[in-house]
Amino acid sequence: MTRRVVITGIGALTPIGNNTKDYWSSLKNGVSGAAPITYFDTENFKTKFACELKDFQPTDFLDRKESRKLDRFSQYAMIVAQEAFNDAKLENHNIVSERAGVIWGSGIGGMETFFGESAGFAKGNGVPRFNPFFIPKLISDIPAGHISIKYKLRGPNFTTVSACASSTNALIDAFNYIKWDKADMFVVGGSEACIFEPGIGGFNAMMALSTRNDDPKTASRPFDKDRDGFVMGEGAGAFIIEEYEHAINRGAKIYAEVVGSGLTADAHHITAPHPEGLGALNVMREAISEAKINKEEVDYINVHGTSTPLGDVAETKAIKQLFDNHAYSLNISSTKSMTGHLLGAAGIIEAIAAVLAIKHNIVPPTINHHTQDPEIDSKLNLTLNVAQKKEIRYALSNTFGFGGHNASILFKNPEL
């Protein structure tokens, strides 16, 4: 018999809320996290805005000495892991450490640390004065290591790197390890911190970012005819996921059950999606097939929806092809319209949005939609600009990454 997997704790650190409660409140109310960049001088950059964290100081959460040993993406990871751990009320329970693990996702890792150390080396006339924490701060797997050390979790421990699909990949791997009886519990999630000079400049060079500098708050506009690229975001998210009986035996609250997953490749282009959404179609089909449900039971899809000209069209084509007439009955929304694109952490914070939508029977909106794109079917319910109440049985969360990586995860209302 396949072991069941449930979500019992959530942690979120996002541009529209520094904890899960505030994040959900902003999602419901259609709050944009975009604003002019404060981290560096953007005078010579094409894009001068992003979705930064607001009113955030790492020392509000972490010891000052310890925080200095961590790149920002690791700081974010430690903060959301603690919130998820507290939310799951694990402090007073004996965890069998060998049966509990950490799987973390990050598309880029500590690139800011690499940039800073390299710039320092260049200014030092070639004298190698590197911080002894340079490499431990840089490597993408280090949040998983730090989390496991803090909570004494000795089960499977690694990092997934699949560009913007990274944290959804992490969640799928954790789901599978529990199903396969390799573990009973995971801290799983993802984090990213790329709002700095090479992060913005690099994506500008690819012409991937919006340059709507005159109106940042409306720049992330998935499905809108006048979308011109994504808006960079930062932050992290985490779940505590457990085997069902493990959770029940300790009296844990259950947010949702994880019931299906899919992983596919476009095999088409390093940055552009398959024009007909073939990879997206296949990955959603896989998730639904694994769950052994009818596609008509899916009520909500939190789409990848980056606000890029090609991606939004391809994903809606895939939804129409897979769901047929039911495509017009379900709700679709892109919460990137509010948070921006958190790259490797996008999947987990959007999975959190899908799970909270199930819990509260509210679909968060796609904000900033003003002009209908003739290439996107106007009859689809894209949950435009205002949240909608809806009883949600099953919710899908889609995440796609450069290189053609596709990941989709399916959640079930625990009351079904």
N, C-alpha and C positions, 0 to 999 in steps of 0.2 A: 504493500500500500504506500502511495506517495505521501511523504510528510508535508503537512501544510505549513505555510509561512505567513506570518503576520507582522504588522508594524505596530510597535508599542511606545515609541518615543520619537520626537522631532526636535531638531534644532535648525535655526535659520538666521543668517546674517546677510542682509541684502541691501541694495540701494534704496529700498522703500520700507525698511524696517530692520532693526538690529536684533530682533528676536521673532519667534514664530507668531506671537499674538499681533505684534505691530505689522509684520509682513502680511498676514491675512487681512487685517483691517485695511491696509492700503490697496491690496488686490481687489477687495470688494468695492472699494470706493473709486477705483480707476485713477490712482495717483501715479504720476510720472516721476521717475527718479533721475531724469536727465537735467543737467545744469552745466555751466561752464566749468572746465577743469581747474582745480585749485592746486594740484600736486606739482605742477611745473609750468614754466612760461610757454604758452602755446602760440606766441606771435608768428612763428615761422611754419606752423603746422596747418594743413588743410582743414583738419577737424579740431575744433577748440572746445569740445564738450564731451561729456561721458556720464555714465551713471555711477558716480562715486558713492561710497558709504557716507552717511550723514551723522554728524555729532558722535563720531567714533574715535575712541582712544584705546589702544590695545591694553594699556595699563589699568583700564576700568575692569578688565577681565583677567589679566595675566600679571604675574609678578614681573616687575620691571627688568630684573636681571635675566630672567628666563626669556622674556619677550625679545630681548636684544639678540638672542641666539637663533631667532627664527625669522625667516623671510615672511613677508606679509601673508603669503598664501598658507603658510603653516600656522601663523597666528590665528587666521580665520578658522582653520580646521580645528584647532584646539578649543576655540570658543564654542563652535556649534556642537562638537562632540560632548562638551560638558552640559550644554543645554539639553541635548537629546538624552543623555545619561540621567540627568535630573528629572526630565519629563517622564521617563520610563520607570522612575522610582527604583533604581537598581542599587542605591547606596546601602540599603539595609538587607540586601539579599546576597546570599553566598553564591558567587558565580563559579562554576567549574571552569577555571581559566583555560584548560586545555581544549575546552569545547566552545570557546568564544574567541572571535577573531576581529580583524579590521581589514576592510578593503576600501581603498580610497582612490578617487579619480582626479586627475589634473592634466589638462592638455599641454601646459607649458611649464608648470612648476616654478622654480625660483629664478626666473629669467631676470627679474629686477636685481637680485643679488649678483648675478653674473655680469650684468651691465655696470653696476656700481664698482665691483672689484676690477673689472677690465678697464674702466675709465680711470680708476686710481692708478693702475699699473702704467697706463699710457702717460699720465701726468708725471709719474715718478721716474721718467727717463730710463725705463727698462729695469729698474731695481725691483726685484720681486718681494714686495711687502704685502702679502696676502693675509687676510683675516683667517685665523685657524678654524673658524666655523664656515669658511667660504663653501667648501664642498658639502658639508652636512646641511647648510641652509639651501643649497642649490637643488639637490637631487629631488626628483618628483615623488619618490617613495617615502620621504622622510616624515610626512604627517602620519602615515600609518604606523611608522615606528614609534613616534612620540606618543600617539594615542595608546598603543599597546603597552608601552612602558608605564604610562600614568595609571592605567586601569588594570595592569597585570593580566592582559589578555594574551594567551599563549597559543591560540589556534591559528588558522590560516591568516597570513599577513602579507599583503602586497598592494601594488598600485596598478590601475588600468590607465593606459594612455591611448586614446582613440579620438584625439582632437575634441570637438564639441560633444561627442558621444561618451566621453570618458566616465563621467559619474553615473550615467545610466548603465554603462558596461559594468561598473563596480557593483551596482545594485543587482544586476542580473547574475553576476558571478556569486554574490552572497546568497541570493535566492537559490541558486543551483547547489551550492555547498550544503545548505541546510536540507534541501530535498534529498540529496544523496547521503545524508546522515554523516557528513564529514564535520559538522559543527551544529550547535544548537542556537547560537546567537552571534550577531555581528553588529559592530558600529560600522556603518557604511555611508559614504557620501562623497563630496568633492569640494574643491576650493580653487580659486583663481584670483590673481592680482596682477593684472596686465595694464593698468592705467599708468603708464610712464612713457618716456620718450620713444623707445624702440617699439613698444606695444602699439601706440597710436600711429607712429610713423610707418611701421611695417604694414599694418593693415591699410593705411592710406595709400601706400605704394601699390597695393593690390586693387585699389579702388573699391574696397569692400565696405568702408564706413560711410555713413551719412555725413554730408558737409552742410547740413542745414543750420549753420551757425547763428542765423538770425532768430531762430525759434527752436532751441534745443528740446523743450518739453514735448513738442509734437513731432520730433524727428523720427522716432521709432514708430512707424505706421504700417504694420503688416497688412497686406492685401489692398492697401490704398494705391490708386493709380499713380500717385506722385511719390511713392517710396523711392529712396535713393541709396539704400544701404543700411547696415545695422548700426546700433549704438553700443559702444563698449560698456560692459558692466563689470562688477567685481563682487566678491563675497564667497559665501559657502553655505552648504546645507548638509544635514546628517539625519539619518534614521537609525533607530534601534530596531532591528528585525530579529524575530525569534521563531523557533518551531512552535506551532500552535499549542501543544500540550505543555511545553515549557512555560509559555506565557500564562496559560490558564492556571497552572499549578501554583504560580506565585501571585495570582490575583491581578495581573496586569490589565490595564485598559487596552483595547484594540481599536486602532484607527481604521484599518483596512486590511484586507488579505491580498497578498501578491499571488496572482493565479496564472499569469502567462507572460512570456517574454519572447522577443525575436531579435536576431542579429543577422544582418545581411550587408552586402557590398553593392554599390552601384556599378563598379567596374567600368567607369565611364570617363571620369576626368578628375584631376587632383583637387579642384575647387568648385566646379560647377556640378549641380545635381543632374541626374538623368532627366532629360527634358519631359519624359512622360511619367516621371516619378516611379520608375520600375522598382528601385531599391526600397522606396518608402512603401509601395504597395506590398511587396514581399514581406517586409519586416512586420507590418501590422497584421498581415494574414498569419504569420508564424505565431505571434502572440495570442491571437484569438484561437488558433488551432490548438495550441498547447493547453489553453484553459478549457477546451471542449465546451464552448458556448456557441450560441448562434450570434452572428454579427449584429442582428437586430437588438441584442441585449445591451450593446454599448451605447451609452447615453451622452458621453462627453469625450472629446479628444483635446488634450492640451498639445497643440501642434508645435513643431519646431519654429515655424513662422518668424523668420529673422528680420523681415522687412527688406529683403533683397529682391530685385526684379525677377530673377529666375526661380529661386527657391520656393517662394510663396505659390507661384503658379503650379509648379511640379507637384507640391504636396497636396494641393486641392484636387488636382487631376487624379492622384493616387486614391484619395478618399472616395471620390465619385466612382472610380472603377471598382474598388473593393466593396463598397457598401450599397451600390446600386441606388434604389429609391430611398433606402434608409438614410442615405447621406443627407437628405433634406429634413429628417426628423431629429437627428442628433445635434448637439451643440458643439461648436468648434471655437476655440479661442487661443490667442497667442499672448501669454503674459509677458513676453519680451517687449511688448509695447509699453510696459511699465518699468520693468527691471533693466532693460537693455539685455545684451547678450553676455552671459557670464562664462562663455567658452566652455572649458572643461567642467565647470560647476553648474552649467545651465540645466543639465538633465535632472540633477537632484532637486534644485529649487523648484523646477517645474513639476516634478513628481510630487513634491510637497503640496504645490497648488492643486494638483489633481486629487490628492488624498483629502485635503481640507474641503475641496468642493464636494466630495462624497459625504464627509462628516456633516457639513452644514447645509447640503442641498442647495448650494449656490454656485453658479458658474461665473467665474471672474471674467471681465470683459476683455475684448481687444479694443484698446483706446486709440485715439488719433485717426480714426477712419473718416475721411471727408468726401472722397471721390471714388466712385465705383470703377474698378478696372475691368474693361470688357473681356479680358482673358480669364477672369475668375467668375464663376457662376454666381449670379446675384441671388439665386434662390437658396444657396447654402446659408445656414444660420451661423454666422461668424461671431455672434454675441457682441455686436458692435457698440462700443462706447459706454454701455451700461450693463452691469451684472444682471443675470437672470436667475430666478428661482426655478429649480428643477430637481425632481427626485432622481438620483443617479444610482443606477445598479452597478454598472461597470464603467471605468474611466481608463482611457489609454493616454500614455504620455510618450510623445515621439521626440527623438533627438538624433540629429544627423551631423556628421563631421567632415571636414576636409579630408580628402583621400577616399571619399565615397563610403565612409562608415555609417551604418544605420543601426539604431537601437530603439526598441519599443517595449514598454512594460505595461502590463494590464493589472488594474486594481479592482477589487470587488468590495462592495458594501458589506461590512461584517454582519449586518442584520438580515441578509438574505439567507 
